[in-house]
Amino acid sequence: MGRAHHSAYIVYGTTDGNAPNAQLIVKIIAVDDGSVKWSKSYPVAGADAGNIAAEVSSNVPSSDDD
């Protein structure tokens, strides 16, 4: 889907584990070769969506990094 939209990167998120130890795993993946450019996991319990979104956004490579 990233190629179809001419994207350089995709953001992928999934959860792992069960409450109360569930984790949100977020990865930034390069569309051209599938390499993981950045990854981090966060505890779901007490997660601050705004802070997570800001951190993910700050780690998206710029087009200058290509």
ABEGO torsion letter per residue (X at the ends): XAAAAGBABBBBBBBBEBOAABBBBBBBBBAAAGBBABBBBBBABGBBAAAAAAAAAAABBBAAAX
